[in-house]
Structure formats: structure tokens, C-alpha cells
Amino acid sequence: MKTHKPSNTALVVAGGLQLAGAQFALPTHALPREALRCGEPLLRRAHPRLASLLCKAWFRRLCLVLERATLPGICLHFALRKQILRRHAQAALAAGCTQVIVLGAGFDTLCMELKAARPDLCCIEIDHPATQAVRRAAAGDGGVGFIAADLAQQALGPLLAAHPDFRAEAPTLFVAEGLLMYMPLDAVRALFAQMAAAAPRSQVAFTWFEPLADGRPGFRRRSRLIDWWLRRRGEPFLSGMARAGLPDFLAGAGFVLRQVNASGDLLDASQVKTRPIEGEYIALASARQA
């Protein structure tokens, strides 16, 4: 991304989630209710014009036409992947997790949601300074800890060690939603190793691309216009990992793969007419020492 500007992708995800909530009649178990509830005022304060337009039926119809031409099913995918990540978070808390760290948080509201329900929980968001500044100005702290940093340039361990709320010995859940594909493979491997070293009793819930037939990372059925737009915005896709190779990749960084899902796993064919876009999976791994 461009160093002096907030992430365009973070804004697209926040808007896409609200669009999905307004347009799709999702079954209760598939709907990220708290993400929608917390995300609406955050988007309204961060980008009031976009939030206002999303309230208008004609604009929502226009967005869906554009979606079908570029990334068909992406907004539904945003909603479903958030619900799966929230299930992982709730399961981690039920098992004794006391610390949640969201990497590349953007305008995600997971820490806000968890902190409101569990004030004793340590929640920390790490993101690029330009994006985090907009998010904090829009929503404030709400008891959440923040680290402004570019994880492509700065090591995770020292950043966490310098934060007064972080506890290396605490059972920890790291969340990396829509982040890893923007990092080269070596940097992804290093990030996992840093998570295992920083918090040995940790789990990681993350999303990542399954490579396409030609080896490129990306969503299936997407328009080439998306690749052009991402490059122009300084946010190109840089890596992916086939599911078959994921266990060995994670083992090399100190983690064991526990679960892999597609966003569509929350639905059956009779529940919605639109299917989520495919190509990005949601995975859960735990540190070998956890």
C-alpha cells in the first residue's frame, strides 16, 4: 500500500460487509451480527460519504452490478469469512485464551466486539500507521491496545514486547484476515515463526489464497481489472499456499494445522441464490508448544 494513505482494501472490505448485511438474507448461524452492528458506525465516521451511499438502494444495486463484473460473490465471502473467524475466536476464549492480537486489522471490529463482552481480555490491533490513524479517529480506543507498524518492514516480536499490555506467557489468538496474500512467501513464513516465538501458547486464525491454475495468487473468476487496480493502489497479491502444502509450511514455522474452511461451508445450496467467491480459505493453526 502507499505509505502515506490508508489501505483502500480495508475500506472495500468494511463497505462490502455492510453491503452483504443489507442485501443477503443469510441464515442466523452464518451472519456476523456483531461485526455488522459495530462496523456500521465505524464506517460512518471513517468514510461518511460511502456510508451514506450504502444506505441508498440504487447505490447498493450499482455496487452489486460492479461486483458481478469484477469479483462475483466477494461481499458474501467477506461476511462468511468474518463469521468463521469469530467462531474461532469464541472457541479460543472458551478454551482459556486471554489475549487476542489482530494483525493488519484495517477497519475490522473483532477487538471492539470482544473487549465489550470481556473487559478483562487483552486485545491489541497492529496495522499500518496511516490506516490505523483513520480507524482510531473514527472509533477511539474502547480499551483496545494499538501498535502502529508496517509488518512488512518491522519484526513482530519487538513490537509486542514493547507494548505494556502484552504478555508472552498468555494463551493467545492471533488473527490475520486478508493479510498474508499481500506478503511474499518468505515474509509469511517469518511472520508465523515470529508469532510462535512471541507467544508460545498461541493459535492463529488466518485467511490465504489457494493458487490459481497458473500459479498466481487470487480469487477465482475475478476480472483482470482487479489485478490492475490493486497494482495501481500499491496492494498487489504476492503469495498463496495450496491446502495440500499448508501442514508442512506451518510445521516449518512451529505450528500445527487444525482446521481449514471455505467461506461457503457455512451455507448449503438452497439457502442463498448467490454463492461466495472462491479461492481464499480460512484456516486455524496452533503452536506446537500450545
C-alpha positions in Angstrom: 0.0 0.0 0.0 1.0 3.6 -0.4 2.8 4.6 2.8 1.0 7.9 3.4 -2.5 6.7 2.7 -4.8 4.3 4.5 -5.5 0.9 2.8 -8.1 1.0 0.1 -8.7 -2.7 0.6 -9.6 -2.2 4.3 -12.3 0.3 3.2 -13.6 -2.0 0.5 -13.9 -4.9 3.0 -15.7 -2.6 5.5 -18.1 -1.4 2.9 -18.6 -4.8 1.4 -19.5 -6.3 4.7 -22.3 -3.7 5.2 -23.5 -4.3 1.6 -23.7 -8.0 2.3 -25.7 -7.4 5.5 -28.2 -5.2 3.6 -28.6 -7.4 0.5 -28.3 -11.0 1.5 -30.8 -12.9 3.8 -28.2 -15.0 5.5 -29.2 -17.8 7.9 -28.6 -16.8 11.6 -25.6 -19.1 12.0 -23.8 -17.5 9.1 -24.4 -13.9 9.9 -21.7 -11.9 11.8 -24.2 -9.8 13.7 -21.8 -8.0 16.0 -19.4 -7.2 13.1 -22.3 -5.6 11.2 -23.5 -3.7 14.3 -20.1 -2.4 15.3 -18.9 -1.8 11.7 -21.8 0.4 10.6 -21.0 3.4 12.9 -17.3 2.9 12.4 -17.7 3.1 8.6 -20.0 6.1 9.0 -17.4 8.0 11.0 -14.4 6.9 8.9 -16.0 7.5 5.5 -19.3 9.2 5.9 -19.9 9.6 2.2 -19.6 5.9 1.4 -21.7 5.0 4.5 -24.4 7.4 3.3 -24.4 6.0 -0.2 -24.7 2.4 1.1 -28.0 3.4 2.7 -29.4 4.1 -0.8 -31.0 1.2 -2.7 -29.8 2.5 -6.1 -26.2 2.6 -4.9 -26.4 -0.9 -3.5 -27.7 -2.2 -6.8 -24.9 -0.4 -8.6 -22.3 -2.0 -6.3 -23.8 -5.5 -7.0 -23.6 -4.9 -10.7 -19.9 -3.9 -10.3 -19.3 -6.9 -8.1 -20.7 -9.3 -10.7 -18.4 -7.8 -13.3 -15.3 -7.9 -11.2 -15.4 -10.2 -8.2 -18.8 -12.1 -8.2 -19.7 -13.1 -4.7 -17.0 -11.1 -2.8 -19.3 -9.3 -0.4 -21.0 -12.5 0.7 -17.5 -14.0 1.1 -16.5 -11.1 3.4 -19.4 -11.7 5.7 -19.0 -15.5 5.8 -15.2 -15.4 6.4 -15.8 -13.0 9.3 -18.3 -15.3 10.9 -15.9 -18.3 10.7 -13.1 -16.2 12.2 -15.5 -15.2 15.0 -16.3 -18.8 15.7 -12.6 -19.5 16.0 -12.2 -16.5 18.4 -15.1 -17.7 20.6 -13.8 -21.2 20.7 -10.3 -19.9 21.7 -11.8 -17.8 24.5 -13.9 -20.8 25.8 -10.6 -22.8 25.9 -8.9 -20.2 28.1 -7.4 -17.7 25.7 -6.9 -14.3 27.4 -5.2 -12.3 24.6 -6.2 -11.5 21.1 -3.9 -9.8 18.6 -5.3 -8.8 15.2 -2.6 -8.3 12.5 -3.4 -5.9 9.7 -6.7 -5.0 11.4 -7.9 -2.3 9.0 -11.5 -1.4 9.9 -12.3 -4.8 11.4 -14.2 -4.7 14.7 -13.3 -8.1 16.3 -11.3 -6.5 19.1 -14.1 -4.0 19.8 -16.6 -6.8 19.9 -14.6 -9.0 22.2 -13.5 -6.2 24.5 -17.0 -5.0 25.0 -18.1 -8.5 26.1 -14.9 -9.3 28.1 -13.3 -6.2 29.6 -10.6 -8.3 31.2 -9.4 -9.6 27.8 -6.2 -8.1 26.3 -6.9 -7.0 22.7 -4.3 -5.5 20.5 -4.6 -4.3 16.9 -1.5 -3.9 14.7 -1.7 -2.1 11.4 0.0 0.3 9.1 0.1 3.8 10.7 -2.0 5.6 8.0 -4.8 3.0 8.2 -4.8 2.8 12.0 -4.9 6.6 12.4 -8.2 6.7 10.5 -9.7 3.8 12.4 -8.7 5.3 15.8 -10.0 8.7 14.9 -13.3 7.1 13.9 -13.9 4.8 16.8 -11.5 5.7 19.6 -9.7 3.1 21.7 -12.5 1.4 23.6 -10.0 -0.3 25.8 -8.2 -1.9 22.8 -4.4 -1.6 22.5 -2.8 -0.3 19.3 0.5 -0.8 17.6 1.1 1.3 14.5 3.6 -0.6 12.4 4.3 -2.0 8.9 4.7 -5.7 9.4 6.4 -5.9 6.0 9.2 -3.8 7.5 9.2 -4.4 11.2 9.5 -7.7 13.2 6.5 -8.7 15.3 8.3 -9.8 18.4 9.9 -6.5 19.4 6.7 -4.6 18.6 4.7 -6.8 21.0 7.4 -6.9 23.7 7.3 -3.1 23.8 3.5 -2.9 24.4 2.7 -2.6 28.1 -0.4 -4.9 27.9 1.2 -7.8 26.0 2.0 -11.0 28.0 4.2 -13.5 26.2 3.1 -16.3 28.6 -0.7 -15.8 28.0 -2.8 -18.1 25.8 -3.1 -16.0 22.7 -5.1 -15.9 19.5 -3.5 -14.2 16.5 -5.9 -13.2 13.7 -4.6 -12.4 10.2 -7.6 -11.8 7.9 -6.9 -10.7 4.4 -3.2 -10.0 5.2 -0.9 -12.9 4.1 -1.6 -12.6 0.4 0.0 -9.1 0.4 3.3 -10.5 1.7 6.0 -12.5 -0.1 6.2 -16.2 0.9 9.4 -15.8 2.9 7.8 -12.9 4.8 4.8 -15.0 5.6 7.0 -17.8 6.9 8.9 -15.4 9.0 5.7 -13.9 10.4 4.5 -17.3 11.6 7.8 -18.0 13.2 7.7 -14.7 15.0 4.2 -15.4 16.3 5.3 -18.8 17.7 8.3 -17.2 19.3 6.4 -14.2 20.7 3.6 -16.2 22.3 4.4 -19.9 22.6 0.9 -20.8 23.8 -0.8 -19.4 20.7 -3.2 -20.1 17.9 -3.5 -18.4 14.6 -6.7 -17.9 12.6 -5.9 -16.7 9.1 -7.0 -16.4 5.5 -4.9 -17.1 2.5 -5.2 -17.8 -1.2 -5.1 -21.1 -2.9 -3.0 -20.5 -6.0 -4.8 -20.5 -9.4 -4.0 -23.0 -12.1 -1.3 -20.7 -13.5 0.3 -20.4 -10.0 -0.8 -16.8 -9.4 -2.5 -16.0 -6.0 -6.0 -14.6 -6.3 -9.7 -15.2 -6.3 -11.2 -17.5 -8.9 -13.5 -15.9 -11.5 -12.1 -12.5 -10.9 -11.7 -9.8 -13.6 -8.1 -8.8 -14.7 -9.2 -5.3 -13.8 -8.8 -6.2 -10.1 -5.1 -7.1 -10.6 -4.6 -3.7 -12.4 -6.5 -1.8 -9.6 -4.5 -3.5 -6.8 -1.2 -2.8 -8.5 -2.2 0.8 -9.1 -3.2 1.2 -5.4 0.1 -0.4 -4.3 -1.6 -3.5 -2.9 -0.9 -6.4 -5.3 -1.3 -10.1 -4.3 2.1 -11.6 -3.7 1.6 -15.1 -2.3 -0.6 -18.1 -1.8 -0.4 -21.6 -0.5 -2.1 -24.8 -1.7 -4.0 -26.5 1.1 -2.1 -29.7 0.5 1.2 -27.9 1.2 -0.1 -26.0 4.2 0.7 -28.5 7.0 4.3 -28.8 6.1 4.6 -25.0 5.6 3.2 -24.3 9.0 5.3 -27.1 10.6 8.4 -25.3 9.4 7.3 -22.2 11.3 6.3 -24.0 14.5 2.6 -24.5 14.0 0.2 -27.4 13.5 -2.8 -27.1 11.2 -6.1 -27.7 12.9 -8.8 -26.7 10.5 -9.4 -25.3 7.0 -12.7 -24.0 5.7 -14.0 -22.2 2.6 -16.5 -19.4 3.4 -19.2 -21.3 1.5 -19.0 -24.1 4.2 -21.5 -22.1 6.3 -24.2 -22.3 3.6 -25.9 -25.0 1.6 -27.0 -24.5 -2.0 -30.7 -24.0 -1.0 -30.0 -21.1 1.4 -28.9 -18.3 -0.9 -29.0 -17.8 -4.7 -25.6 -16.1 -4.7 -22.5 -18.1 -3.9 -19.5 -16.6 -2.3 -16.4 -16.2 -4.4 -13.9 -19.0 -4.1 -10.1 -19.1 -3.8 -9.5 -17.8 -0.3 -9.6 -20.3 2.6 -9.9 -19.7 6.3 -7.5 -21.7 8.5 -6.7 -22.3 12.2 -3.3 -23.5 13.4 -1.8 -23.9 16.9 1.8 -23.5 18.0 3.4 -26.9 18.7 4.1 -25.8 22.3 0.4 -24.7 22.9 
